[in-house]
Each structure stands twice: as structure tokens, then as C-alpha cells.
Amino acid sequence: MKSLIRNYGIDMIQWRNLNIDPELYWEEINPPAQDGIGIKKMIEYFKKAFPKLRYGYFNPHLVNK
């Protein structure tokens, strides 16, 4: 995900799908056997790694320049 943000100049992440049933999600993606870091820590990590990255659950109004 870090490469995706850097390589494509992503400026906003919409955290829409965080309301999915976690047990169903884990069954569907069949993740490798390791502990996750949790949503809160993941968001904190990305805020620190990409300070200009915006977050939300909306499409921001873009002003024509």
C-alpha cells in the first residue's frame, strides 16, 4: 500500500469498508498466519508516514484552479 500511495500520488484514502464483519473478512481473504496491527495503529502509521494524506468517508468538493 505504501508503494501504491507513493507511485500514484494518492492524496486521500476513504476508509469506507472498515465496517465489514471482521470474521467474514478473515475467512474470505485467508491471511497469512500472523498477528494484525489493528485499524487504529494502521491509520496512525499512515498519518505518520504520509503527513499530507487526507482521510475520510466522503468525496471532498474540488475547487477548479
C-alpha positions as CSV (number, residue, x, y, z in Angstrom):
1,M,0.0,0.0,0.0
2,K,2.9,2.4,0.7
3,S,4.2,1.8,-2.8
4,L,0.7,2.5,-4.3
5,I,0.5,5.8,-2.4
6,R,3.9,6.9,-3.4
7,N,3.8,5.7,-7.0
8,Y,0.4,7.1,-7.9
9,G,0.4,10.3,-5.8
10,I,-2.7,9.3,-3.8
11,D,-3.8,12.2,-1.7
12,M,-6.8,10.7,0.1
13,I,-7.9,7.4,1.5
14,Q,-11.6,6.7,2.0
15,W,-11.9,4.2,4.8
16,R,-15.3,3.0,3.7
17,N,-15.0,-0.7,4.1
18,L,-13.9,-0.8,7.7
19,N,-17.5,-1.7,8.7
20,I,-17.2,-5.2,7.3
21,D,-17.7,-8.2,9.6
22,P,-14.1,-9.0,10.6
23,E,-14.7,-12.7,10.9
24,L,-16.2,-12.9,7.4
25,Y,-13.3,-10.8,6.1
26,W,-10.6,-13.0,7.5
27,E,-12.4,-16.1,6.2
28,E,-12.6,-14.6,2.7
29,I,-9.0,-13.3,2.4
30,N,-7.4,-16.2,4.2
31,P,-4.5,-14.1,5.6
32,P,-1.0,-15.4,6.4
33,A,-0.6,-16.7,10.0
34,Q,0.5,-13.5,11.7
35,D,-1.0,-11.0,14.1
36,G,-2.5,-7.9,12.7
37,I,-1.8,-4.4,14.0
38,G,-5.4,-3.2,14.1
39,I,-7.2,-0.4,12.3
40,K,-6.2,2.3,14.8
41,K,-2.5,1.6,14.6
42,M,-2.7,1.2,10.8
43,I,-4.3,4.7,10.4
44,E,-1.7,6.2,12.8
45,Y,1.1,4.6,10.8
46,F,-0.2,6.1,7.5
47,K,-0.7,9.5,9.1
48,K,2.9,9.5,10.3
49,A,4.3,8.0,7.0
50,F,2.3,10.3,4.7
51,P,1.5,13.5,6.6
52,K,-0.2,15.2,3.6
53,L,-2.5,12.2,3.0
54,R,-6.2,13.0,3.8
55,Y,-8.7,10.6,5.3
56,G,-12.4,10.4,5.2
57,Y,-15.7,8.8,4.3
58,F,-16.8,11.4,1.7
59,N,-15.9,12.9,-1.6
60,P,-14.4,16.3,-1.0
61,H,-15.6,19.3,-3.1
62,L,-12.8,20.2,-5.5
63,V,-12.3,23.8,-6.5
64,N,-11.3,24.5,-10.1
65,K,-8.0,26.3,-10.1
